[in-house]
Structures are given as structure tokens and as C-alpha cells.
Amino acid sequence: MTSGSLVHTTNHGAVRVVEMHRPEARNALSVALQRELAAALHAADEDDDIACVVFTGADPAFCAGLDLKELGGGTAPGSLTSAESPFATLWAMRTPVIGAINGACATGGLELALACDFLVASEHAKFGDTHARVGFTPAGGMSVLLPQAVGLRKAREMSLTGNFVDAVEAHRLGLVNHVVPHDELIGRAIQLGSDLAAGDQSAVRELKHLYDRGWKLNGGDAIALELEVFGSRRLAPETIAERREQVIARNKAN
């Protein structure tokens, strides 16, 4: 096991588990966590002995999204380079990534999950987009990747209302591939990763590349993603601080 302060990794044969480890903050994406997570994902992608990454969070949540406390203190969310961004890193990875969603998966956390190749969810998982509740617009792929996963009308409902869907509903919508008992989540994801590792790795990576390119061929989604990233709406730090407690209370109630 390799442990950074905020990201833990373990190898299981050709499968590497990458775990965000900030449980006291529900794995909220501070700048430091984002940098360390991007570095861990880059390292896995560059390791020829790794055929698959299982990406998860330390219980009780997968990821609550960007760290609103940090943002409310004035930290600029755009201060990361592309190489330091876990979102950009996931979009560019050659190595397949299975998301193992262990709990609440909200906003930026949902964008990380959507950037994975497919998802396995614990029965405890729930999914929501609370950008509008905070007063942001997405910059991590939500407006492109969520409609791909659940359809345009459901994506609009989730983003405009901020309402969460549970694991069973997420499976019905096609957002997740499997729902399993919580204690079986990582084992199931590792097994799927091992199944993937048993294939011809050149073919596996080429197939992933074809899927990644296919939805961009007409240019529409690529343009939409660019518009999202560069047109994202931001709030003043004091406004973020005011809304943070409201969002936390609402997330706990869901």
C-alpha cells in the first residue's frame, strides 16, 4: 500500500485501487487533494504493469465535490494546471478506470465519476448535482457527460433541481452498471478489473480509445465541453461561504 496524505493506493495484481482519503471532509476536492489525485492517476497510467484502475473514496462518501470551505476562504478553483487536474487526467487516461461509488457522489464528485469508464455502486451510494444550489455552473464535464449517461431530460432535472437519486434509481437510469452490498463494493470492482486485465491489453486500450473518440467525432460534445470549461460561472468567496452550510444541511437530509 502506498499512502500519500490524501490519496491511498493499493495493487491487486494488475488492478490498482486509488482511494481519495479525506473522510472527515467527505473527500471534498481541495486543491491539495486534486493535485495528489491527479499525480496518482498519472502514475497508474504510466505503469505498464497496471491494466485497470479502481477509483473510490474513503467512507462514508465518494466525494462531496469542490471544497466549499476552501473556496469560501478565497482559494481560486482555476489555479490548477491541466496536468494537476484530476478531471483532465481522467479524460486523457489510456488505462481503463472503474469507479467504485461507496457513498454520496455530488457535483464535482459526480463529474469525477462520470469521467470513469463505468461504475459500480454500493447500496449506500447516491448521486446529485448541486451546482445550482451553490451558484456555480459546471467546469468538469457535467453538461456533456451526465446527459450521455442518463439522457438529456433527466440530466436537466438533476442539475436544475439539485435532487439526488439513489443507487437503485441510478442503475435504472444507466448511470451505474451494478449495485452491490456495501461490503462487497471494492471486491466486485477489483474482480471486474481483473476480468479486464485478462484481455489482450493492446486491444483493451485501443477499444477504450475508440469509445473515447467516438462520441467526439461530430465535434458537438467536444465544443460543449470547451464551452463549459471556459464559460463556468463563479461566485465571490463570501457568497460561497454563505451558501455552504445550506448545501451541507440539504445533502445530509437527502
C-alpha positions in Angstrom: 0.0 0.0 0.0 1.2 3.5 -0.9 -0.2 6.3 1.2 0.1 10.0 0.4 -1.5 12.3 2.9 -4.7 12.5 0.8 -4.6 9.6 -1.6 -4.0 5.9 -0.8 -3.2 3.3 -3.5 -3.0 -0.5 -3.3 -2.2 -3.0 -6.0 -4.2 -6.2 -6.5 -2.4 -8.0 -9.3 -2.8 -5.7 -12.4 -5.5 -3.7 -10.7 -4.6 -0.5 -8.8 -7.1 0.9 -6.3 -6.8 4.7 -6.0 -8.7 6.0 -2.9 -9.4 9.6 -2.1 -8.7 9.8 1.7 -10.2 12.8 3.2 -13.1 11.2 5.1 -13.5 13.9 7.6 -14.4 16.3 4.7 -16.4 13.7 2.8 -13.4 13.7 0.3 -14.2 17.2 -0.8 -11.8 18.3 -3.5 -9.3 20.7 -2.0 -6.6 22.0 -4.3 -4.1 19.7 -2.5 -6.4 16.6 -2.9 -6.8 17.4 -6.6 -3.1 17.7 -7.2 -2.3 14.5 -5.3 -5.2 12.6 -7.0 -4.0 13.7 -10.5 -0.5 12.6 -9.7 -1.7 9.2 -8.5 -3.8 8.7 -11.7 -0.9 9.8 -13.9 1.4 7.3 -12.1 -1.1 4.5 -12.7 -1.5 5.4 -16.3 2.3 5.3 -16.8 2.8 1.9 -15.1 2.8 -0.8 -17.8 2.0 -3.4 -15.1 -1.3 -1.8 -14.3 -4.2 -2.8 -16.6 -7.1 -1.1 -14.7 -7.7 1.5 -12.0 -10.4 1.2 -9.4 -11.2 4.7 -8.2 -13.0 5.2 -4.9 -13.3 7.3 -1.8 -12.8 6.6 1.9 -16.2 6.0 3.6 -18.7 7.5 4.3 -18.7 9.4 1.0 -17.3 9.1 -2.5 -16.8 12.8 -3.0 -18.8 15.9 -2.0 -17.4 18.0 -4.8 -15.2 21.0 -4.6 -14.1 22.1 -1.1 -16.6 24.9 -0.4 -14.8 25.9 2.8 -11.6 26.4 0.9 -13.4 28.3 -1.9 -15.2 30.4 0.6 -11.8 31.4 2.0 -10.8 32.8 -1.4 -8.9 29.9 -3.0 -9.4 30.1 -6.8 -10.7 26.8 -8.3 -9.0 27.6 -11.5 -5.5 27.7 -10.0 -4.7 24.2 -11.2 -2.9 23.4 -14.4 -4.3 20.8 -16.8 -1.7 18.3 -15.5 -2.8 18.9 -11.9 -6.5 18.5 -12.6 -8.0 15.1 -11.8 -10.8 15.8 -14.3 -8.4 16.5 -17.2 -6.3 13.5 -16.2 -9.3 11.1 -16.2 -10.4 12.4 -19.6 -7.0 11.6 -21.1 -6.2 8.3 -19.4 -5.2 5.3 -21.6 -5.8 2.9 -18.7 -9.5 2.0 -18.1 -10.9 3.3 -14.9 -13.8 1.7 -12.9 -15.5 4.0 -10.4 -16.4 2.3 -7.2 -19.0 4.7 -5.7 -19.2 4.0 -2.0 -21.5 6.8 -0.8 -22.6 10.3 -1.6 -21.3 11.5 -5.0 -22.2 15.1 -5.6 -21.4 17.9 -8.1 -17.6 17.7 -8.7 -17.6 14.2 -7.3 -20.3 13.2 -9.8 -18.1 14.7 -12.6 -15.2 12.6 -11.5 -17.5 9.5 -11.5 -18.8 10.4 -15.0 -15.2 10.6 -16.3 -14.7 6.9 -15.4 -15.3 4.2 -18.0 -18.0 2.6 -16.0 -19.3 2.5 -12.4 -20.1 0.0 -9.7 -22.2 1.4 -6.8 -22.6 0.5 -3.2 -26.2 0.3 -2.0 -25.3 3.4 0.1 -24.4 5.5 -3.0 -26.5 8.5 -4.0 -25.9 10.9 -6.9 -26.6 14.6 -7.2 -25.6 17.8 -9.0 -25.8 20.8 -6.6 -24.0 23.4 -8.8 -27.2 25.5 -9.0 -27.7 25.4 -5.2 -24.3 26.8 -4.6 -24.5 29.3 -7.6 -21.8 27.8 -9.9 -22.0 26.3 -13.3 -20.0 23.2 -14.1 -16.5 23.1 -15.4 -15.8 19.3 -15.0 -17.9 17.9 -17.8 -21.3 17.7 -16.2 -23.3 19.2 -19.0 -21.8 16.8 -21.5 -21.3 13.6 -19.6 -24.4 13.5 -17.5 -26.8 13.6 -20.5 -24.8 10.9 -22.1 -25.3 8.7 -19.0 -29.0 9.3 -18.1 -30.5 11.2 -21.1 -31.0 14.9 -21.6 -34.3 15.4 -19.8 -33.2 13.5 -16.6 -29.8 15.3 -16.7 -31.7 18.6 -16.8 -33.9 17.6 -13.9 -30.9 16.6 -11.8 -28.9 19.7 -12.5 -31.8 22.3 -12.3 -33.4 20.9 -9.1 -30.3 19.6 -7.3 -32.2 16.5 -6.2 -30.4 13.3 -5.6 -31.0 9.8 -7.0 -30.2 6.7 -5.0 -28.2 3.7 -6.2 -31.3 1.7 -7.4 -32.6 4.6 -9.5 -29.0 5.3 -10.8 -28.9 1.7 -12.0 -32.3 2.0 -13.7 -31.2 5.2 -15.4 -28.0 3.5 -16.7 -25.7 5.8 -14.7 -24.2 2.8 -12.9 -23.6 -0.7 -14.2 -24.0 -2.7 -10.9 -25.3 -2.1 -7.4 -23.8 -4.3 -4.8 -23.8 -4.7 -0.9 -21.6 -2.1 0.6 -19.1 -4.5 2.0 -18.7 -6.2 -1.5 -18.1 -3.0 -3.4 -14.3 -2.9 -3.7 -14.0 -6.7 -4.2 -16.6 -6.6 -7.0 -14.8 -3.7 -8.7 -11.4 -5.4 -8.4 -12.9 -8.6 -9.9 -14.2 -6.6 -12.9 -10.8 -5.0 -13.2 -9.2 -8.5 -13.2 -11.6 -9.6 -15.9 -10.5 -6.6 -17.9 -6.8 -7.4 -17.2 -7.3 -10.9 -18.6 -7.8 -9.5 -22.1 -5.2 -8.5 -24.6 -4.1 -5.2 -23.3 -3.3 -3.6 -26.6 -6.8 -4.4 -27.8 -8.3 -3.2 -24.5 -6.6 0.2 -24.7 -7.5 0.6 -28.4 -11.1 -0.2 -27.6 -11.1 2.4 -24.8 -9.5 4.9 -27.2 -12.2 4.2 -29.8 -15.0 4.7 -27.3 -13.4 7.9 -26.0 -13.1 9.3 -29.6 -16.4 8.0 -30.9 -18.7 10.4 -29.1 -16.5 13.4 -30.1 -16.4 12.6 -33.9 -19.1 15.1 -34.8 -17.5 17.8 -32.7 -20.6 18.7 -30.8 -19.8 17.3 -27.4 -16.2 18.5 -27.6 -17.4 22.0 -28.3 -19.9 21.8 -25.5 -17.2 20.6 -23.1 -15.0 23.5 -24.1 -17.8 26.0 -23.6 -18.4 24.6 -20.1 -14.8 24.7 -19.0 -14.1 28.2 -20.2 -17.6 29.7 -19.5 -18.1 28.5 -16.0 -19.8 30.9 -13.6 -18.0 31.6 -10.3 -19.2 33.3 -7.1 -17.5 35.7 -4.8 -15.9 33.8 -1.8 -18.2 35.5 0.7 -21.2 34.2 -1.2 -19.9 30.7 -1.3 -19.3 30.8 2.4 -22.9 31.9 3.0 -24.3 29.1 0.9 -22.0 26.3 2.1 -24.0 25.5 5.3 -27.3 25.4 3.4 -25.8 22.9 0.9 -24.3 20.7 3.6 -27.6 20.6 5.5 -29.6 19.7 2.4 -27.1 17.0 1.4 -27.3 15.4 4.8 -31.1 15.4 4.5 -31.1 13.5 1.3 
